[in-house]
């Protein structure tokens, strides 16, 4: 139970990289703990029913040595918002867990007689709030004994400190899935109603005595179906002030675990997990699960958190991210466990693109996207006008967030970056104008096709760029050819300018291109009044 407790505490908010409805994951080689995104389209505040669905097509785990190993796949981490606990620490939760491990190790709450019964699927229902009395909620568990032969265990106060007030546990051996015979998992949580003074024989105190529940309670019902066989967790009573609505976290999570002493740190090993038909429903609409998140699983006692490892150790004991120490006699950790997960969506756009020009060399730098599927390379686009790529469309073939172009001809380039992976390219980053003037020999030619548009007191000017211009000077006067109203250096090579709060008058306007050799002749002159 300790592993599940740690998981619940450290996988919170957030999640990332993706899967469309009825589409299997394409395998890539990556590392770490992952969680699936809770569709943001849910109205959590009013959510009284939540159903998840997923088909397991394949999994494998091949340990690098005989030390015990398992890859835990946890389905449906669902909480209920409780007053005073906060959105990041809901009062209870249910976790439906598939544990994949080699023969020779069991769950920490299993006996030696259970060795070799996995891969299996267990159902766990816990109250994870420190100091919570066991008589504050009750639950009844029902399951098909043929499908769930080990069923109905109750763990009370398992850590000795009141941290887990109650756990309900059931398990089914699920066998080996394939694309032809997937393991189909469907699970639903639903608000049934409210009740006052629920029946006896629902809750025991830590001494094993039945405790009557008094007050008004929200009644919740859970149903889990594996290939059509169901387990019901019904009559789950929560005090009404502790159960306002459903809040779901991480409908699907991957947690690598390895077991041994501090001297038995294991090397990297690869596992493959493939899913399809991943979706969620709030009772009225169906939503695909669209993203995964590289999640933090554990930190060391120095506060170091690394998303690429399932467990970290200080050599003596483990501590989760909120300070709960694990059993100091069994230092449990994972080092370099590798997953093959999917990248079924294009990356989010890069940002912060900037350039540095030295003679004819241009250095581009940008910031990689912080959400969405990770990019495997970037595409540099450059054009002679805003939004075009007629001059360059080059893949960097690397995840580095910089690019150097040498021997760039003189001119002005409009540049943007696209993040790319096997699925496709992102939307473009911010666009910048880059001017290269390796050896100025003359002023630029005059800008052409100066035009204007009016929008109230805002005037928008646009013109054709002049090759080699580093900036433009916009002149405005009260008569033809004069600049007694304004002479503005734009300070960049963009062929446009917007002026706001322009007073009512008649304006004669022209534009000159500029470089280190001087100014060009003026463009065509326009006249407008406002």
C-alpha positions in Angstrom: 0.0 0.0 0.0 2.9 2.3 0.5 3.6 2.6 -3.2 0.0 3.5 -3.9 0.0 6.1 -1.1 3.1 7.7 -2.5 1.7 7.7 -6.0 -1.5 9.5 -4.9 0.5 12.2 -3.1 3.0 13.0 -5.8 1.0 12.7 -9.0 -1.1 15.8 -8.9 -2.3 18.5 -11.3 -1.2 18.3 -14.7 -0.2 15.5 -17.0 1.0 15.2 -20.7 1.5 13.5 -24.4 -1.4 12.0 -26.2 -3.9 9.6 -27.7 -7.0 10.0 -29.8 -10.1 7.9 -29.4 -9.6 4.4 -30.8 -6.1 5.1 -31.9 -3.3 2.9 -30.4 -0.1 4.5 -29.1 2.8 4.6 -31.4 5.9 3.4 -29.5 8.8 5.7 -28.8 11.6 5.2 -26.3 11.4 7.4 -23.3 12.0 7.4 -19.5 10.0 8.1 -16.4 6.7 8.2 -14.7 3.7 9.2 -16.8 0.1 10.2 -16.2 -2.7 10.8 -18.6 -4.5 14.1 -18.9 -7.9 14.6 -17.3 -9.9 16.3 -20.1 -10.1 20.0 -19.3 -13.6 20.2 -20.8 -15.1 18.6 -17.7 -17.1 20.9 -15.5 -15.8 19.5 -12.2 -17.9 21.6 -10.0 -21.0 20.0 -11.2 -19.7 16.5 -12.1 -21.6 13.7 -10.5 -20.7 10.9 -12.9 -17.4 10.0 -14.5 -16.5 7.0 -16.7 -13.1 6.1 -18.1 -12.4 3.5 -20.8 -9.1 2.0 -22.0 -8.0 -1.2 -23.8 -4.6 -2.6 -23.0 -3.1 -4.0 -26.2 0.4 -4.9 -25.0 2.8 -4.7 -22.1 6.1 -6.2 -21.2 8.8 -5.8 -18.7 12.3 -7.4 -19.0 14.4 -6.8 -15.9 18.1 -6.3 -16.5 18.9 -8.6 -13.5 17.0 -10.9 -11.1 16.1 -8.1 -8.7 12.4 -7.7 -8.3 10.7 -5.3 -10.7 7.3 -4.1 -11.5 5.7 -1.5 -13.8 2.5 -0.3 -12.1 -0.3 0.9 -14.3 -2.8 2.8 -12.2 -6.2 3.5 -13.5 -8.5 6.3 -12.2 -7.2 8.3 -9.4 -10.5 10.1 -8.4 -10.9 12.4 -5.4 -13.8 14.3 -3.9 -13.3 17.9 -3.1 -13.6 18.5 0.7 -13.9 21.8 2.4 -10.6 22.8 4.1 -8.4 20.3 2.3 -7.9 22.2 -1.0 -8.0 21.2 -4.7 -4.6 19.5 -4.5 -5.4 17.3 -1.5 -8.9 15.7 -2.0 -10.3 13.7 0.9 -10.6 10.2 -0.4 -9.7 8.6 -3.7 -10.1 5.3 -5.6 -7.2 3.8 -7.6 -7.6 0.8 -9.9 -4.2 -0.7 -10.3 -2.6 -3.0 -12.8 0.8 -4.3 -11.5 3.2 -5.9 -14.0 6.2 -7.6 -12.4 8.5 -10.6 -12.6 7.9 -13.7 -10.6 9.5 -13.4 -7.2 7.9 -10.3 -5.7 4.4 -9.4 -4.6 2.7 -6.3 -3.5 3.9 -5.2 -0.1 0.5 -6.1 1.4 0.4 -9.6 -0.1 1.7 -12.8 1.5 4.3 -15.2 0.1 1.5 -17.4 -1.1 0.5 -14.8 -3.7 3.8 -15.0 -5.6 3.4 -15.5 -9.3 -0.2 -14.4 -9.5 0.5 -11.3 -11.5 0.0 -9.7 -14.0 -3.1 -8.8 -12.1 -5.6 -6.0 -11.6 -6.4 -4.8 -8.1 -9.1 -2.5 -6.8 -8.2 -0.1 -4.0 -10.3 2.4 -2.1 -8.6 4.5 0.5 -9.1 7.5 2.7 -5.8 9.3 2.5 -6.1 12.2 5.0 -3.7 12.3 8.0 -5.5 12.2 11.3 -8.9 11.2 9.8 -10.9 9.0 12.0 -12.0 5.7 10.5 -15.6 6.3 11.6 -15.9 9.2 9.2 -16.9 7.1 6.2 -18.1 3.6 5.4 -18.1 1.3 2.4 -19.4 -2.0 1.1 -17.5 -4.0 -1.5 -19.1 -6.6 -3.9 -17.4 -8.6 -6.6 -17.7 -11.8 -8.7 -15.6 -14.3 -6.7 -14.7 -16.2 -9.9 -13.3 -13.1 -11.6 -11.9 -11.6 -8.4 -10.7 -14.6 -6.3 -8.8 -12.5 -3.7 -11.4 -10.1 -2.6 -12.7 -8.0 0.3 -9.6 -7.3 2.3 -9.8 -4.4 4.7 -6.6 -2.6 5.8 -7.1 -0.2 8.7 -4.5 2.4 9.8 -1.8 0.6 7.8 1.0 3.0 8.5 0.4 3.2 12.3 -0.3 6.9 12.2 -3.9 7.1 11.0 -2.8 8.0 7.5 -4.9 5.4 5.7 -8.2 5.1 7.6 -9.5 2.3 5.5 -8.5 0.4 2.4 -10.7 -2.0 0.4 -8.9 -4.4 -1.9 -9.8 -6.8 -4.6 -7.7 -8.4 -7.3 -8.1 -10.2 -10.6 -5.4 -12.0 -12.6 -5.7 -10.5 -16.1 -3.3 -12.5 -18.2 -1.4 -11.3 -21.3 -3.1 -8.9 -23.6 -2.7 -8.6 -27.4 -4.2 -6.4 -30.2 -6.5 -9.3 -31.0 -7.5 -9.9 -27.4 -7.0 -6.7 -25.5 -7.8 -6.3 -21.8 -10.8 -4.0 -21.8 -11.1 -1.8 -18.7 -14.1 0.4 -18.0 -14.6 2.1 -14.7 -17.3 4.5 -13.4 -17.8 6.6 -10.3 -21.3 8.0 -9.7 -23.1 10.1 -7.1 -26.1 8.1 -6.0 -27.7 10.4 -3.5 -27.7 11.4 0.2 -28.6 9.6 3.4 -28.9 10.4 7.1 -27.6 8.0 9.7 -26.5 5.2 7.3 -26.7 1.5 8.4 -24.4 -0.2 10.9 -21.7 -2.6 9.7 -20.1 -0.1 7.3 -17.2 1.2 9.3 -14.9 -0.1 12.0 -12.5 1.8 14.2 -8.8 1.0 14.4 -9.6 -1.6 17.1 -11.9 -3.5 14.8 -15.1 -2.4 16.4 -18.2 -1.5 14.4 -18.9 2.2 14.6 -22.3 3.8 13.8 -22.1 6.7 11.4 -24.3 9.7 12.2 -25.1 12.8 10.2 -25.9 13.4 6.5 -23.8 11.6 4.0 -23.3 11.6 0.2 -23.5 8.1 -1.2 -21.1 7.1 -4.0 -21.0 4.1 -6.3 -18.0 2.7 -8.2 -18.1 0.0 -10.8 -15.1 -1.6 -12.5 -15.5 -3.9 -15.5 -12.6 -6.0 -16.9 -13.6 -7.7 -20.2 -17.2 -7.4 -19.1 -16.8 -8.8 -15.5 -17.6 -6.3 -12.9 -16.6 -5.3 -9.4 -18.9 -3.0 -7.5 -17.9 -0.7 -4.7 -21.2 0.5 -3.4 -22.6 2.3 -0.4 -19.5 4.5 -0.1 -20.6 7.1 2.5 -18.9 10.4 2.9 -19.9 13.3 5.2 -21.7 15.8 3.0 -19.2 18.5 4.0 -16.4 16.3 2.7 -17.9 15.3 -0.6 -19.0 18.3 -2.7 -18.2 16.9 -6.2 -15.9 14.6 -8.1 -12.4 15.8 -8.9 -10.3 13.5 -11.0 -6.6 13.3 -11.2 -4.4 11.1 -13.5 -7.0 8.7 -15.0 -4.0 6.6 -16.1 -0.5 6.6 -14.6 2.7 4.6 -15.1 4.9 4.0 -12.1 8.1 2.0 -12.3 9.2 0.2 -9.1 12.3 -1.8 -8.3 13.1 -3.4 -4.9 16.3 -4.2 -3.1 18.9 -2.8 -0.8 20.7 0.5 -1.3 23.7 -1.4 -2.9 21.4 -3.0 -5.5 20.6 0.0 -7.7 19.4 -1.4 -11.0 20.3 -0.4 -14.5 18.0 0.9 -17.2 15.4 -1.5 -18.6 12.8 -1.1 -21.2 9.1 -1.7 -21.0 6.4 -1.4 -23.6 2.8 -0.4 -22.9 0.2 0.2 -25.7 -3.3 1.4 -25.3 -6.3 2.2 -27.5 -9.9 3.3 -27.2 -9.0 5.7 -24.4 -11.8 8.1 -23.6 -13.8 9.6 -20.8 -17.4 10.5 -20.4 -19.3 12.7 -17.9 -22.6 11.0 -18.6 -23.6 13.2 -21.6 -20.6 13.5 -23.8 -17.5 11.5 -24.7 -14.0 13.0 -24.6 -10.8 11.5 -25.9 -7.8 11.4 -23.5 -5.4 13.7 -25.3 -2.3 14.1 -23.3 0.4 12.5 -21.1 2.5 14.2 -18.5 6.0 13.3 -17.5 5.3 13.1 -13.8 7.4 13.3 -10.6 7.1 10.0 -8.7 9.4 10.5 -5.8 12.0 12.8 -4.3 15.0 12.2 -2.1 15.1 13.6 1.4 17.2 16.5 0.1 14.2 17.7 -1.8 15.5 16.7 -5.3 12.8 15.7 -7.7 13.6 14.0 -11.0 10.8 13.1 -13.4 12.9 10.4 -15.1 13.0 8.0 -12.2 10.2 6.2 -10.4 12.0 6.1 -7.1 15.0 7.8 -5.5 16.8 6.7 -2.3 19.0 8.3 0.3 20.5 4.8 1.0 18.5 4.3 4.2 14.8 5.1 3.6 12.5 6.7 1.1 10.4 9.8 1.5 7.6 11.0 -0.7 7.2 14.6 -1.9 5.2 15.6 1.1 7.5 14.1 3.7 6.0 10.7 4.5 8.8 8.2 5.2 8.6 4.7 3.7 9.8 1.6 5.5 13.5 2.2 6.2 14.2 -1.6 6.1 13.3 -1.9 2.4 14.9 0.9 0.3 12.8 0.8 -2.8 13.7 2.7 -5.9 14.0 2.7 -9.7 16.9 3.9 -11.7 16.5 4.5 -15.4 13.4 2.4 -16.0 12.5 3.0 -19.7 9.0 3.1 -21.2 7.9 2.9 -24.8 5.0 5.3 -24.9 3.3 7.2 -27.7 3.4 10.6 -29.3 0.1 10.9 -31.1 -0.1 14.7 -31.3 2.1 17.4 -32.7 4.1 19.5 -30.2 3.0 22.9 -28.8 4.7 25.9 -30.5 8.2 27.1 -29.5 8.5 30.6 -28.1 10.9 33.4 -27.4 12.6 33.3 -30.8 15.5 35.8 -31.0 18.5 36.3 -33.3 22.0 37.6 -33.1 23.8 38.7 -36.3 27.6 38.8 -36.6 28.7 39.8 -40.1 27.1 37.1 -42.3 26.4 34.7 -39.5 23.0 34.4 -37.9 22.5 32.7 -34.5 18.9 31.8 -33.7 17.7 30.8 -30.2 14.3 29.9 -28.9 12.5 28.2 -26.0 11.2 24.7 -26.3 7.4 24.1 -25.6 6.6 23.2 -22.0 3.5 21.2 -22.6 2.2 18.8 -25.2 4.1 16.0 -26.9 7.8 16.6 -26.9 9.5 17.7 -30.2 12.2 15.6 -31.8 13.5 18.4 -34.0 12.7 21.9 -35.2 11.9 23.5 -38.6 13.4 26.9 -39.4 11.4 29.0 -41.9 12.4 32.2 -43.5 10.7 34.4 -46.1 11.0 37.7 -47.8 7.6 38.8 -46.3 5.8 38.3 -43.0 4.4 34.7 -42.8 6.2 33.3 -45.8 8.9 30.6 -46.1 10.0 31.2 -49.7 13.7 31.6 -48.7 14.2 28.7 -46.2 12.4 25.7 -44.8 15.0 23.7 -43.0 14.8 20.9 -40.3 17.4 21.1 -37.6 17.3 17.3 -37.1 18.0 17.8 -33.4 16.2 18.9 -30.2 18.7 21.7 -29.6 17.0 25.0 -29.2 19.5 27.0 -31.3 20.6 27.1 -34.9 23.5 28.8 -36.7 23.4 29.8 -40.3 26.7 30.9 -41.9 27.4 32.9 -45.1 23.9 34.4 -45.1 23.5 36.9 -48.0 22.6 40.5 -47.2 19.0 41.1 -46.9 16.0 41.1 -44.5 14.5 37.8 -43.5 11.3 37.1 -41.7 12.0 34.0 -39.5 9.9 31.7 -37.4 10.5 28.2 -35.8 8.2 25.2 -35.7 8.5 22.3 -33.2 8.2 18.9 -34.9 7.9 15.2 -34.1 6.8 12.1 -36.0 3.2 13.2 -36.1 3.8 16.7 -37.6 4.8 20.3 -37.0 3.4 22.7 -34.5 2.1 26.2 -35.2 4.9 28.7 -35.7 6.7 30.6 -32.9 6.8 34.3 -32.7 8.2 35.8 -36.0 11.2 38.1 -36.1 12.8 40.2 -38.8 16.5 39.6 -39.2 18.7 41.9 -41.3 22.1 40.8 -42.5 24.5 43.6 -43.7 27.8 41.9 -43.9 29.3 44.7 -46.0 27.2 47.8 -46.6 28.2 49.4 -50.0 25.1 51.7 -50.5 21.9 52.8 -49.0 18.9 50.5 -49.6 16.5 51.1 -52.5 13.3 53.0 -51.8 10.4 51.0 -50.3 7.5 50.4 -52.7 3.7 50.2 -52.5 3.1 52.2 -49.3 -0.5 51.8 -48.2 -2.7 52.7 -45.2 -5.8 51.7 -43.4 -7.8 53.6 -40.8 -9.6 52.2 -37.8 -10.9 55.1 -35.7 -7.9 57.0 -34.4 -5.5 54.2 -35.4 -3.5 54.4 -38.6 -1.9 51.2 -40.0 0.9 51.6 -42.6 2.4 48.8 -44.7 4.9 48.7 -47.6 7.2 46.3 -49.5 10.4 45.6 -47.7 13.7 47.0 -49.1 16.6 44.5 -49.4 19.3 45.3 -46.9 17.2 47.7 -44.7 17.9 47.5 -41.0 15.0 49.8 -40.2 12.6 52.4 -41.7 12.0 56.1 -41.2 8.4 57.2 -41.5 7.9 60.8 -42.3 4.7 62.8 -42.0 3.9 66.5 -42.9 1.2 68.9 -43.4 2.1 69.4 -47.1 3.6 67.2 -49.8 7.3 66.3 -49.2 7.4 67.7 -45.6 8.1 66.0 -42.3 7.1 68.8 -39.9 4.7 66.4 -38.0 6.8 63.3 -37.6 10.1 61.5 -38.6 10.0 58.2 -36.8 12.7 55.4 -37.0 10.9 52.1 -36.6 14.0 50.5 -35.1 13.4 47.2 -36.9 13.1 45.7 -40.4 9.4 45.0 -40.3 7.6 46.6 -43.2 4.7 48.0 -41.2 3.8 50.5 -38.5 0.7 51.2 -36.4 0.1 54.6 -34.9 -2.6 55.0 -32.2 -4.5 58.1 -31.0 -3.7 60.0 -34.1 -5.2 63.6 -34.0 -7.7 64.6 -36.6 -5.9 66.3 -39.5 -4.7 65.7 -43.1 -1.3 63.9 -43.3 1.2 63.5 -46.2 3.2 60.3 -45.4 6.2 58.6 -47.0 8.7 55.9 -45.9 12.5 55.7 -46.3 14.6 52.5 -45.9 17.7 52.8 -43.7 21.0 50.9 -43.2 24.5 51.8 -42.0 25.2 53.5 -45.4 22.3 55.9 -45.1 18.7 56.5 -46.2 17.0 55.4 -49.4 15.0 57.7 -51.5 11.4 58.1 -50.3 8.6 55.7 -51.2 5.5 56.7 -52.9 3.6 59.3 -50.9 0.1 58.8 -49.5 -2.4 61.4 -48.3 -5.2 60.6 -45.7 -7.4 62.6 -43.4 -9.1 61.7 -40.2 
